[in-house]
Amino acid sequence: MVTEQQVREALCRVLDPEVGENIIELGLVYGIEIDQRRLAVTMTMTSPSCPMGDWIRQQVATELEALCRDGQRAEVELVWQPAWGPERMSPALRARLGWE
C-alpha cells in the first residue's frame, strides 16, 4: 500500500502557478487518508476566488490516481475551514519568500 510520504512526494509535483511553489510547502494540504479503498486528500486554496483552483485540484487528482493500487480511488476534498494563511507555509518557504 502507498504511504503518506509517497503521497506527499507526489503532491510536491503540484505547483500553484501563481506562486510557483508546491502545494505541500504552501500548506494547502490539510490531510491525507489512505486505506484499501481510497487515497483521499483534504485541501484548500489560498483564497476562495483562486483562479487556478480547479486546475490545481485536477493536478492533485491526477497525482493521486497514479498512486492508486488494486481498485483504490482518488478523492480530493476542497475545504475553506480553517482558512489558509501564510502561517501554514513551511518555514523554508516563508524564508524564501521573505515572510518571516
N, CA and C of each residue as an Amber inpcrd file, in Angstrom:
protein
   300
   0.8540000  -1.1910000   0.0000000   0.0000000   0.0000000   0.0000000
   0.8930000   1.2450000   0.0000000   0.4310000   2.2550000  -0.6670000
   1.1440000   3.5190000  -0.7320000   1.2140000   4.1530000   0.6580000
   2.2940000   4.8920000   0.9180000   2.4700000   5.5370000   2.2170000
   2.1200000   7.0230000   2.1250000   1.9190000   7.6260000   3.2800000
   1.6520000   9.0640000   3.3130000   2.8380000   9.8330000   2.7440000
   4.0410000   9.3780000   3.0220000   5.2340000  10.0460000   2.4890000
   5.2350000  10.0160000   0.9630000   4.8380000   8.8990000   0.3710000
   4.7660000   8.8110000  -1.0890000   3.7220000   9.7730000  -1.6490000
   2.6100000   9.9040000  -0.9530000   1.5800000  10.8540000  -1.3860000
   2.1230000  12.2710000  -1.3010000   2.7810000  12.6060000  -0.2030000
   3.3570000  13.9490000  -0.0500000   4.3770000  14.2450000  -1.1520000
   5.2220000  13.2670000  -1.4510000   6.2160000  13.4560000  -2.5110000
   5.5300000  13.6950000  -3.8550000   4.4620000  12.9510000  -4.1370000
   3.7280000  13.1470000  -5.3870000   3.0900000  14.5360000  -5.4250000
   2.5400000  14.9760000  -4.2980000   1.8770000  16.2800000  -4.2610000
   2.8690000  17.4330000  -4.3330000   4.1230000  17.1710000  -4.0420000
   5.1520000  18.2040000  -4.2200000   5.3480000  18.5520000  -5.6900000
   4.8840000  17.7020000  -6.5740000   4.9630000  17.9890000  -8.0060000
   3.8450000  18.9220000  -8.4780000   2.8630000  19.1710000  -7.6180000
   1.7490000  20.0590000  -7.9710000   2.1070000  21.4730000  -7.5130000
   2.2810000  22.3490000  -8.4830000   2.6570000  23.7290000  -8.1800000
   1.4550000  24.6580000  -8.2890000   1.4000000  25.6310000  -7.4020000
   0.4480000  26.7270000  -7.5570000   1.0790000  27.6520000  -8.5950000
   0.5080000  27.7450000  -9.7820000   1.1590000  28.5090000 -10.8480000
   1.2800000  30.0050000 -10.5610000   0.4500000  30.5220000  -9.6840000
   0.5430000  31.9510000  -9.3610000   1.7420000  32.2510000  -8.4710000
   2.1310000  31.2790000  -7.6450000   3.2410000  31.4800000  -6.7040000
   4.4920000  30.7460000  -7.1780000   4.2910000  29.6680000  -7.9520000
   5.4170000  28.8820000  -8.4270000   6.0000000  27.9610000  -7.3700000
   5.2150000  27.6410000  -6.3580000   5.6500000  26.7630000  -5.2710000
   4.6770000  25.6020000  -5.1540000   5.1530000  24.4970000  -4.5760000
   4.2880000  23.3150000  -4.4790000   3.2830000  23.4430000  -3.3410000
   2.2070000  22.7020000  -3.4700000   1.0840000  22.8250000  -2.5380000
   1.3920000  22.2870000  -1.1480000   2.3890000  21.4130000  -1.0340000
   2.7890000  20.9290000   0.2970000   3.4960000  22.0480000   1.0470000
   4.4960000  22.6610000   0.4190000   5.2320000  23.7650000   1.0520000
   4.3160000  24.9450000   1.3560000   3.3350000  25.1690000   0.4820000
   2.3910000  26.2680000   0.7030000   1.4360000  25.9970000   1.8610000
   1.3330000  24.7470000   2.2750000   0.4240000  24.4090000   3.3690000
  -1.0180000  24.2820000   2.9280000  -1.2320000  23.9680000   1.6510000
  -2.5980000  23.8310000   1.1480000  -3.2030000  22.4710000   1.4540000
  -2.3670000  21.4890000   1.7640000  -2.8610000  20.1360000   2.0640000
  -3.0900000  20.0340000   3.5670000  -4.3390000  19.7920000   3.9470000
  -4.7120000  19.7010000   5.3530000  -4.7120000  18.2710000   5.8690000
  -4.9430000  17.3120000   5.0000000  -4.9890000  15.9310000   5.4690000
  -4.8520000  14.9350000   4.3370000  -4.3030000  13.7630000   4.6810000
  -4.1600000  12.6510000   3.7480000  -4.6840000  11.4100000   4.4410000
  -5.5960000  10.7150000   3.7870000  -6.1340000   9.4630000   4.3220000
  -5.9000000   8.3620000   3.3030000  -5.4070000   7.2430000   3.7920000
  -5.1080000   6.1130000   2.9160000  -5.7290000   4.8610000   3.5060000
  -6.5030000   4.1680000   2.6880000  -6.9700000   2.8410000   3.0810000
  -7.0600000   1.9920000   1.8230000  -7.5470000   0.7930000   1.9390000
  -7.5550000  -0.1140000   0.7970000  -8.4870000   0.3290000  -0.3220000
  -9.4630000   1.1740000   0.0170000 -10.4350000   1.6200000  -0.9780000
 -10.0920000   2.9570000  -1.6240000  -9.3170000   3.8140000  -0.9160000
  -9.1330000   5.1650000  -1.4470000  -7.8540000   5.8370000  -0.9760000
  -7.4330000   6.8110000  -1.7540000  -6.4170000   7.7870000  -1.3780000
  -7.1500000   9.1160000  -1.3570000  -7.2550000   9.7230000  -0.1980000
  -8.0470000  10.9460000  -0.0770000  -7.1890000  12.0900000   0.4560000
  -7.3600000  13.2420000  -0.1500000  -6.6630000  14.4470000   0.2790000
  -7.7020000  15.5090000   0.5870000  -7.5440000  16.1400000   1.7350000
  -8.3360000  17.3140000   2.1000000  -7.4120000  18.5010000   1.9300000
  -7.8740000  19.4970000   1.1950000  -7.0090000  20.6350000   0.9120000
  -7.8230000  21.9140000   0.7770000  -7.1140000  23.0060000   0.6490000
  -7.7330000  24.3120000   0.4610000  -6.9790000  25.0620000  -0.6180000
  -7.3630000  26.2770000  -0.8470000  -6.6510000  27.1910000  -1.7420000
  -6.2790000  28.4250000  -0.9280000  -5.4190000  29.2520000  -1.4840000
  -5.0250000  30.4540000  -0.7570000  -6.1950000  31.4160000  -0.5890000
  -7.1870000  31.3140000  -1.4860000  -8.4140000  32.1040000  -1.3280000
  -9.5340000  31.4110000  -2.0920000 -10.7910000  31.6160000  -1.6740000
 -11.9100000  31.0090000  -2.3920000 -12.0120000  31.4760000  -3.8430000
 -11.4350000  32.6180000  -4.1600000 -11.5120000  33.1370000  -5.5280000
 -10.2800000  32.7800000  -6.3600000  -9.4910000  31.8260000  -5.9000000
  -8.2810000  31.4150000  -6.6110000  -8.6350000  31.0230000  -8.0470000
  -8.1100000  31.7420000  -9.0460000  -8.4750000  31.4410000 -10.4270000
  -7.9240000  30.0970000 -10.9250000  -6.9460000  29.5450000 -10.2500000
  -6.3430000  28.2820000 -10.6640000  -6.8200000  27.1050000  -9.8190000
  -7.8220000  27.3130000  -8.9900000  -8.3020000  26.2850000  -8.0740000
  -8.6990000  24.9900000  -8.7480000  -9.4870000  25.0720000  -9.7980000
  -9.9180000  23.8570000 -10.4940000  -8.7320000  23.1240000 -11.1080000
  -7.8040000  23.8820000 -11.6740000  -6.6220000  23.2840000 -12.2930000
  -5.7700000  22.5740000 -11.2380000  -5.5300000  23.2340000 -10.0990000
  -4.7310000  22.6260000  -9.0260000  -5.4160000  21.3570000  -8.5260000
  -6.6990000  21.4380000  -8.3160000  -7.4480000  20.2670000  -7.8270000
  -7.3330000  19.0950000  -8.8090000  -7.3990000  19.3680000 -10.1000000
  -7.2580000  18.3130000 -11.1000000  -5.8460000  17.7290000 -11.0860000
  -4.8460000  18.5690000 -10.8880000  -3.4690000  18.0770000 -10.8130000
  -3.2880000  17.1590000  -9.6010000  -3.8950000  17.5070000  -8.4880000
  -3.8430000  16.6550000  -7.3000000  -4.4990000  15.3140000  -7.5940000
  -5.6690000  15.3480000  -8.2150000  -6.3700000  14.1010000  -8.5560000
  -5.5220000  13.2350000  -9.4810000  -4.8600000  13.8340000 -10.4400000
  -4.0100000  13.0890000 -11.3760000  -2.8590000  12.4170000 -10.6410000
  -2.2220000  13.1390000  -9.7380000  -1.1160000  12.5570000  -8.9570000
  -1.6120000  11.4130000  -8.0860000  -2.7740000  11.5830000  -7.4530000
  -3.3210000  10.5170000  -6.6200000  -3.6860000   9.2930000  -7.4420000
  -4.3030000   9.5170000  -8.5870000  -4.7090000   8.4010000  -9.4550000
  -3.5090000   7.5650000  -9.8750000  -2.3740000   8.2180000 -10.0830000
  -1.1600000   7.4890000 -10.4710000  -0.6540000   6.5920000  -9.3400000
  -1.0090000   6.9100000  -8.1130000  -0.5780000   6.1210000  -6.9530000
  -1.5660000   5.0210000  -6.5740000  -2.7950000   5.1300000  -7.0250000
  -3.8350000   4.1790000  -6.6320000  -3.4720000   2.7650000  -7.0790000
  -3.7680000   1.7980000  -6.2280000  -3.4990000   0.3880000  -6.4940000
  -4.7290000  -0.4490000  -6.1990000  -4.8660000  -1.5200000  -6.9270000
  -5.8810000  -2.5480000  -6.6540000  -7.2760000  -1.9860000  -6.4170000
  -7.7390000  -1.1440000  -7.3230000  -9.1050000  -0.6430000  -7.2350000
  -9.3000000   0.5580000  -6.3290000  -8.2320000   1.0930000  -5.7480000
  -8.3840000   2.3000000  -4.9370000  -8.8820000   3.4350000  -5.8290000
  -9.5590000   4.3850000  -5.2170000  -9.9860000   5.5670000  -5.9580000
  -9.3670000   6.8060000  -5.3160000  -9.1590000   7.8010000  -6.1330000
  -8.6050000   9.0750000  -5.6700000  -9.7510000  10.0110000  -5.3000000
  -9.6110000  10.6870000  -4.1670000 -10.6140000  11.6600000  -3.7340000
  -9.9100000  12.9430000  -3.3130000 -10.4200000  14.0650000  -3.7780000
  -9.8920000  15.3700000  -3.3980000 -11.0490000  16.1820000  -2.8400000
 -10.9510000  16.5360000  -1.5720000 -11.9870000  17.3570000  -0.9350000
 -11.4370000  18.7500000  -0.7000000 -12.1290000  19.7530000  -1.2200000
 -11.7420000  21.1400000  -1.0530000 -12.5340000  21.7260000   0.1090000
 -11.8280000  22.3020000   1.0760000 -12.4680000  22.8940000   2.2520000
 -11.9790000  24.3360000   2.4190000 -12.7580000  25.1060000   3.1720000
 -12.3980000  26.5090000   3.4040000 -12.1610000  26.8080000   4.8760000
 -12.3660000  25.8300000   5.7250000 -12.1160000  25.9890000   7.1590000
 -11.1710000  24.8950000   7.6270000 -10.1220000  25.2120000   8.2850000
  -9.7110000  26.5800000   8.6010000  -9.2050000  27.3070000   7.3630000
  -9.3770000  28.6070000   7.3820000  -8.9280000  29.4190000   6.2560000
  -7.4030000  29.3500000   6.1550000  -6.9070000  29.3550000   4.9220000
  -5.4600000  29.3480000   4.7110000  -4.8860000  30.7030000   5.0780000
  -3.6900000  30.6930000   5.6340000  -2.9310000  31.9050000   5.9120000
  -1.4580000  31.6050000   5.7410000  -0.6270000  32.6060000   5.6020000
   0.7980000  32.3800000   5.3660000   1.4940000  31.5990000   6.4800000
   0.9040000  31.5630000   7.6570000   1.4840000  30.7710000   8.7510000
   1.4430000  29.2780000   8.4520000   0.6540000  28.8570000   7.4790000
   0.5630000  27.4460000   7.1000000   1.7150000  27.0190000   6.2030000
   2.4300000  27.9910000   5.6250000   3.5690000  27.6670000   4.7680000
   4.6910000  27.0490000   5.6000000   5.5090000  26.2520000   4.9380000
   6.6730000  25.6950000   5.6270000   7.6100000  26.8440000   6.0000000
   8.3680000  26.6710000   7.0870000   9.3310000  27.7190000   7.4630000
  10.3200000  28.0310000   6.3290000  10.7350000  27.0090000   5.5950000
  11.6890000  27.2280000   4.4980000  11.0790000  28.1070000   3.4120000
   9.8080000  27.8700000   3.0790000   9.1580000  28.6840000   2.0510000
   8.9420000  30.1030000   2.5430000   8.5110000  30.2500000   3.7780000
   8.3340000  31.6090000   4.3150000   9.6540000  32.3730000   4.2430000
  10.7650000  31.7090000   4.5510000  12.0760000  32.3620000   4.4890000
  12.4200000  32.7510000   3.0450000  12.1850000  31.8330000   2.0890000
  12.4770000  32.1270000   0.6830000  11.6700000  33.3030000   0.1620000
  10.4210000  33.3970000   0.6360000   9.5520000  34.4830000   0.1840000
   9.7100000  35.7610000   1.0070000  10.5360000  35.7030000   2.0510000
  10.7380000  36.8660000   2.9010000   9.5790000  37.1730000   3.8100000
   8.8220000  36.1220000   4.2240000   7.6330000  36.3010000   5.0740000
   7.9020000  35.8850000   6.5110000   9.1150000  35.9920000   6.9530000
   9.4420000  35.5810000   8.3270000   9.0530000  36.6350000   9.3100000
